[in-house]
Amino acid sequence: MRPALALLAALAAAASAHAQPWPDGAPNRPDVTPAFPGQTEAPAQVTAPAPALSEVAAGLDTPWAVAVLPGGAGYLVTERGGTLRHVAPDGTVSAPLAGVPEVVARRQGGLLDLALAPDFAESRALYLTYAAPAGLMGSATAAARATLSPDLTRIEGLAEIFRQDPPAPTPGHFGSRVVPLPDGSVAITTGDRMRHAGRAQDPATGYGAVIRVMPDGSAPADGPFAGVPGALPGLLSHGHRNVQGAAVDGEGRLWVLEHGPAGGDELNLIVPGGNYGWPVASYGVNYDGRAIGDGRAAHAPDFVEPRYYWDPVIAPGGMVVYDGAMFPDWQGDILAAGLVAQAVVRLDLTDDAVTGEERLAEGVGRVRDVAVDLDGSVLFVTDEGPASRLMRLSR
């Protein structure tokens, strides 16, 4: 038996016999007691037979997001350096599309997320997020709405609908996922911008937050902070570190993934008005081993507990809640991009609890974003500089 197959067989046996977690290394905070059973280290699961891995397109340059176009028209991919490309179903990669916004392509900044509007088939509307230039060496997480030309060569009518304020000089922790919500509004995630973590506890800023706006950028009147003096219009939740994954499940609930420091990556179910604890509470530690805040791990009762956390980290990118025909056993599960995990991380989700975890295509490279194709196969982009790829998992 080949080593990879032997590992899968061993994991399957371990999961069924002893409910062992996926073997991912030693924790950074080994002395932490989870707030409830199943909050971390869910039993390892293995899909059998293993999904087939294939390459859709090569030669992408540091992609950040992938979106599936309707009608079999292929895919759109953002590249962090500031380009948007169309990938045909046969893998042909287009020249850069015209009309993208100016971005600060420095460190973690650049052209970031992409999401199609729910009515894209009629309106051709889409949303982009990016690190927008702001003053001398400054930048801010921003989101814009635009339309895609019928010939797939440009975007038109770009209109900014959100900009983080104040801007910051640090080129990291932009967050930057954008997700249309069932009520017609749009959720935009942000990060704490690295050296400004304390602002994640301030509802007056858009730091370390989930923001909800209407497609034109106006704030909904029913926001949970609407009556709080000085609170940012449209603020949905705060106390996050760096939210780089977001998706809506079949019940209309918004889930997000955020990067922890050393340990403490979190899967959070968004409660309107919720404070998620950063930088006061964390299941991780600083990269130099120092405690976060006063060393507190448990979030409750002051803050919302993560529904799941990782230690060591997976370094999450984008995520989807699986809804497809090809893998019926995955229906309703979370598929998350793992940069450090170098895998697509599947979380078996039952109501609001993670009951199992699997690492798909483990070792393929840094996985930045995940999408579900029209046939139910799973697409993902790797983040490997100019050698990045668009890949597929299928039966």
Salt bridges, closest charged atoms under 4 A:
ASP24 OD2 - ARG359 NH2 3.32
GLU79 OE1 - ARG85 NE 2.69
ASP113 OD1 - ARG177 NH1 2.77
ASP151 OD1 - ARG154 NH1 3.33
GLU156 OE2 - ARG154 NE 2.70
GLU160 OE2 - ARG163 NE 2.95
ASP183 OD2 - ARG212 NH2 2.75
ASP192 OD1 - HIS173 ND1 2.75
ASP222 OD1 - ARG212 NH1 3.05
ASP249 OD2 - ARG253 NE 2.70
GLU251 OE1 - ARG253 NE 3.86
GLU258 OE2 - HIS240 ND1 2.72
GLU266 OE2 - HIS299 NE2 3.07
ASP288 OD2 - ARG290 NE 2.67
ASP302 OD2 - ARG296 NH2 2.81
GLU305 OE1 - HIS299 ND1 3.96
ASP333 OD2 - ARG346 NH1 2.78
ASP351 OD1 - ARG253 NH1 3.48
ASP352 OD1 - ARG307 NH2 3.74
GLU357 OE2 - ARG359 NH2 2.84
GLU358 OE1 - ARG346 NE 2.88
ASP369 OD1 - ARG177 NH1 3.51
ASP373 OD2 - ARG392 NH1 2.77
ASP383 OD2 - ARG366 NH2 3.70
ASP383 OD2 - ARG368 NH2 2.88
GLU384 OE1 - ARG389 NH2 3.78
